[in-house]
Amino acid sequence: MKKLFIEQTVDKIGQEIGLYGWVDSKRDHKKIVFIDLRDRTGIVQVVGDEKFKELNSEDVIYLKGIVKKRPEKLTNPKLKTGQIEIQALNLKIISKAKPLPIPVNSDGYDIDEEIRLKYRYLDLRRLRMYKNLLLKSKITTFIRNYLTKEGFLEIETPILTKATPEGARDFLVPSRLQKGKFYALPQSPQQYKQLLMVAGIEKYFQIARCFRDEDPRKDRAYGEFTQLDLEMSFVTQNDILELTEDLFTQLVKFVFPEKKIQQTPWPRISHSDAQIKYRSDKPDLRKNKQDKDELAFAWIVDFPLFAEQTEKEYFFGSGKAKFAPSHHMFTSPHPSDIDLLDKNPLKVRGLQHDLVLNGFEVGGGSIRIHDPGIQKKVFDLIGFTEEQKKQFSHMLEAFSYGVPPHGGIAPGIDRFLFTALGEPSIREVMAFPTSSGGKTAVMDAPSEVTNDQLRELGIRLIGEKSKFQSSNVKSSPKSK
Ligand code: ASP
């Protein structure tokens, strides 16, 4: 039998129904016991007999009952089911609950986040968190439908891969089959999506998980996040901006009908104008910053292709070059600035675009370099050694077999939702985020591993020995 959701009970007046759920609260009136029964769709009042006395909050139960219309003066306008109540016929306790370590019937903002993350499976019972997860699911479904209709293919790219040099630290995964070598978790599918364009896919997207070992911030979770990654061939920058703008405009109408986009078409502001006018490359253009339903989208374009860097900041290349890519090293220079690559690299504009919303950078992208000669020049300007260039030889080789001009963008999905909702932290829109100290919710990773696991990978820890010995794996003669 299909489970009846609590919100559906309002259509069943006069009928006998079966309901599953959690006991949200109990009010004991001696012979009659009222409980509020909860599932993810809401709460309904149940009128029970003395058997209901033994129920505690958060017990999971099944009950049969008759749906009754409440007398006019006993209706509760605050509840979706406030017009009715369930007269219980019988009760089955499926699973008892201990008292919870955190309350789940509040918005939860005032509870210590470490505790909320330790008990995330309870924390997600609160309505606010459920709604956030529901919105995220609606967003990804909408995006999939929209892009599929526009002729995009959803394609997965590897998670065990090689470092994508996008400016953050990589997470490394040791290889067992090739000891001493490591995979990197992708900072984004950047190189793969460009290779898919070489493959002739033309329109690609992925709801992609990206991994970056960088310090958490209010708008950036530690470790991993999800972005809508997309790439197209034979397009101009304007095509990418128009598609993205329409996608997000339709998306806002669908998931946030109460919200208003402040200005359409979205303003396009050059990087230098933004710096002069707002002293920021992600200006908050809301007219009324108190209004939670105002969405001020904007495009920032014409970024300088390179940023100057001091030796201390050095991330790319040999450590001598003065220039770092301001987006990433695959971004195409503006066609009219190609000459400046040799003469004055800091004056070269890149075909980069950032999507800004209410003062946050929600996504970025660019038209890519597809000329191997220009790509090599950019590698030189950012100071790549021969060794480092070799790491990208697959891109240059791929570009020698007929490459379409291409470009794309990658808006962060958690970022967008967090910004549109005005939540205080991006972790509020993620089911199991990592804490600011880098620990995973509930499971408390990272954790030590057994000596046997390390031995198999050919890894010895420096200093302290692995404290945690394997209990069920006996050391084999090989591993002695
Ligand atoms: N890979 C880039 C990023 O993650 C986005 C892009 O250029 O499409 O920021």
Boltz pocket constraint, residues with backbone or C-beta under 6 A from the ligand:
constraints:
  - pocket:
      binder: B
      contacts: [[A, 187], [A, 188], [A, 189], [A, 190], [A, 230], [A, 364], [A, 365], [A, 366], [A, 408], [A, 409], [A, 410]]
      max_distance: 6.0
